[in-house]
Amino acid sequence: MRPVWIVLGATSPLARAFAIEAGRAGAALLLVARDAERLAPVAADAAIRTGAEVDTLVADFAEPAGLAALATTCWDRAGALGDGPVCLFAAAGTMPDQAQIDAQPELVRRVFAVNAVSLAELLQRLAPRFEAQRGGRIVVVGSVAAERGRPSNYVYGASKAALQTYLQGLRGRLFPAGVGLTTVVPGFLDTAMTYGLPGTFLVAAPETAARRIWRAAARGREVVYVPWFWRWIMLVIRLIPEPLFKRLKL
Ligand SMILES: NC(=O)c1ccc[n+]([C@@H]2O[C@H](COP(=O)([O-])OP(=O)(O)OC[C@H]3O[C@@H](n4cnc5c(N)ncnc54)[C@H](OP(=O)(O)O)[C@@H]3O)[C@@H](O)[C@H]2O)c1
C-alpha cells in the first residue's frame, strides 16, 4: 500500500525536507503552496530526488473563501495518488516583524488567518474524512513562540498558541479513530522566516529538523520539540514569574 502525504506550505524549506523524507519512504506527495511558480521546481525536485509520484495544488491561507473546496480537492487528489492512508503535514506560516504589525494592526488578522484560522478550518473539514479512513497521521508545525508571549513577537506567538491548543483537542477527537496527530514545536530554523532576524541562536538546519520530525511521527509522538533541547529551554522560560518576565527584553 502506498501512503500519500498532503504537504501544506510546501515551498517552506522545512516542508520540502519533510516531503523528501516521505517520498524516500515510498509515499506519494500532494504539495500545496500559494505560489504556483515557486511550487513547480519544488515538486520537480521532490520527484527527481525520491522517485515519488507528485501532484500540486495552489492555495492561499490568507483567503478564507475556498477552504471547503480546498478540503475536498485535497482529499480527492490525494486519494487518486495512492492506495494507502492519507496523511497531512502543515508548515504554512507567516511571521511579519512585530514592529510592522505595530504599525499596521490589520496584520494581526492576517497572521491569525494564515497561522491558525485557515488551518484549523481546513483540518475541521478534513477531520471526518480522517475518521472515516480510520488511520493516517497529521503533523502540524507550531512554534516555541506559542509558549510565552514576548514583546518581540507576541502576535505570531499568540496565533501559534491558538493553533497548538486547537491541535490538542483535535488529537483527542481523532484518537478513537486511530488517527495520530503530532505537534511540532521548533525553536529557530535556518529559513527565510529567520533570515537577518536579530537575536536568533542555536539555529537548526531544516533538513535535520525534518528528519527528527519524520522519525517522531513514525513513532507516533504527540509533541516533538525541534531540536530536542528546546523542550528544556522553554520549561525554564515558562517558569520565570510574570513580574520578572515583563521586565526582560525578549
Ligand atoms: N524558521 C523558524 O525559525 C521557525 C521557528 C518556529 C516555527 N516555524 C514554523 O515553521 C513553519 C515553516 O516555516 P519556515 O521557517 O520554513 O519559513 P518560510 O520559508 O517562510 O515558510 C513558510 C511557508 O508558509 C507559506 N505561507 C506564507 N503565507 C502563506 C499564505 N498566506 N498562504 C499559504 N501559505 C503561506 C510560505 O509560502 P511562500 O513560499 O509562498 O511564502 C511558505 O511555504 C511555519 O509554520 C513557521 O511558523 C519556523
The ligand as an SDF file (V2000), in Angstrom:
LIG
                    3D

 48 52  0  0  0  0  0  0  0  0999 V2000
   12.0430   29.4770   10.8680 N   0  0  0  0  0  0  0  0  0  0  0  0
   11.8960   29.3380   12.1910 C   0  0  0  0  0  0  0  0  0  0  0  0
   12.7860   29.6510   12.9850 O   0  0  0  0  0  0  0  0  0  0  0  0
   10.6130   28.7580   12.7360 C   0  0  0  0  0  0  0  0  0  0  0  0
   10.5290   28.5710   14.1180 C   0  0  0  0  0  0  0  0  0  0  0  0
    9.3740   28.0230   14.6440 C   0  0  0  0  0  0  0  0  0  0  0  0
    8.3410   27.6600   13.8110 C   0  0  0  0  0  0  0  0  0  0  0  0
    8.4400   27.8730   12.4740 N   0  0  0  0  0  0  0  0  0  0  0  0
    7.3250   27.4780   11.6290 C   0  0  0  0  0  0  0  0  0  0  0  0
    7.7850   26.5540   10.6590 O   0  0  0  0  0  0  0  0  0  0  0  0
    6.9160   26.5970    9.5250 C   0  0  0  0  0  0  0  0  0  0  0  0
    7.7470   26.6680    8.2620 C   0  0  0  0  0  0  0  0  0  0  0  0
    8.3490   27.9580    8.2020 O   0  0  0  0  0  0  0  0  0  0  0  0
    9.7810   28.2420    7.5920 P   0  0  0  0  0  0  0  0  0  0  0  0
   10.7070   28.5140    8.7020 O   0  0  0  0  0  0  0  0  0  0  0  0
   10.1350   27.1590    6.6350 O   0  0  0  0  0  0  0  0  0  0  0  0
    9.5370   29.6400    6.8750 O   0  0  0  0  0  0  0  0  0  0  0  0
    9.1490   30.0010    5.3880 P   0  0  0  0  0  0  0  0  0  0  0  0
   10.2180   29.5940    4.4540 O   0  0  0  0  0  0  0  0  0  0  0  0
    8.7570   31.4360    5.4360 O   0  0  0  0  0  0  0  0  0  0  0  0
    7.8790   29.0870    5.0750 O   0  0  0  0  0  0  0  0  0  0  0  0
    6.5820   29.4760    5.3710 C   0  0  0  0  0  0  0  0  0  0  0  0
    5.6500   28.7750    4.4320 C   0  0  0  0  0  0  0  0  0  0  0  0
    4.3410   29.2670    4.6380 O   0  0  0  0  0  0  0  0  0  0  0  0
    3.8090   29.6830    3.3840 C   0  0  0  0  0  0  0  0  0  0  0  0
    2.8460   30.7650    3.5030 N   0  0  0  0  0  0  0  0  0  0  0  0
    3.0600   32.0110    3.9780 C   0  0  0  0  0  0  0  0  0  0  0  0
    1.9250   32.7230    3.8530 N   0  0  0  0  0  0  0  0  0  0  0  0
    1.0020   31.9150    3.2900 C   0  0  0  0  0  0  0  0  0  0  0  0
   -0.3500   32.0630    2.8910 C   0  0  0  0  0  0  0  0  0  0  0  0
   -0.9730   33.2380    3.0160 N   0  0  0  0  0  0  0  0  0  0  0  0
   -0.9930   31.0180    2.3530 N   0  0  0  0  0  0  0  0  0  0  0  0
   -0.3700   29.8340    2.1810 C   0  0  0  0  0  0  0  0  0  0  0  0
    0.9110   29.6210    2.5420 N   0  0  0  0  0  0  0  0  0  0  0  0
    1.5930   30.6560    3.0780 C   0  0  0  0  0  0  0  0  0  0  0  0
    5.0150   30.1350    2.6060 C   0  0  0  0  0  0  0  0  0  0  0  0
    4.7200   30.2240    1.2250 O   0  0  0  0  0  0  0  0  0  0  0  0
    5.6250   31.1570    0.2490 P   0  0  0  0  0  0  0  0  0  0  0  0
    6.8130   30.3050   -0.0860 O   0  0  0  0  0  0  0  0  0  0  0  0
    4.7320   31.4080   -0.9120 O   0  0  0  0  0  0  0  0  0  0  0  0
    5.9760   32.3850    1.0230 O   0  0  0  0  0  0  0  0  0  0  0  0
    5.9890   29.0240    2.9570 C   0  0  0  0  0  0  0  0  0  0  0  0
    5.7160   27.8610    2.2250 O   0  0  0  0  0  0  0  0  0  0  0  0
    5.9960   27.8030    9.7410 C   0  0  0  0  0  0  0  0  0  0  0  0
    4.7400   27.3440   10.2130 O   0  0  0  0  0  0  0  0  0  0  0  0
    6.6960   28.5890   10.8180 C   0  0  0  0  0  0  0  0  0  0  0  0
    5.7960   29.3670   11.5710 O   0  0  0  0  0  0  0  0  0  0  0  0
    9.5590   28.3990   11.9090 C   0  0  0  0  0  0  0  0  0  0  0  0
  1  2  1  0
  2  3  2  0
  2  4  1  0
  4  5  1  0
  4 48  2  0
  5  6  2  0
  6  7  1  0
  7  8  2  0
  8  9  1  0
  8 48  1  0
  9 10  1  0
  9 46  1  0
 10 11  1  0
 11 12  1  0
 11 44  1  0
 12 13  1  0
 13 14  1  0
 14 15  2  0
 14 16  1  0
 14 17  1  0
 17 18  1  0
 18 19  2  0
 18 20  1  0
 18 21  1  0
 21 22  1  0
 22 23  1  0
 23 24  1  0
 23 42  1  0
 24 25  1  0
 25 26  1  0
 25 36  1  0
 26 27  1  0
 26 35  1  0
 27 28  2  0
 28 29  1  0
 29 30  1  0
 29 35  2  0
 30 31  1  0
 30 32  2  0
 32 33  1  0
 33 34  2  0
 34 35  1  0
 36 37  1  0
 36 42  1  0
 37 38  1  0
 38 39  2  0
 38 40  1  0
 38 41  1  0
 42 43  1  0
 44 45  1  0
 44 46  1  0
 46 47  1  0
M  CHG  2   8   1  16  -1
M  END
$$$$
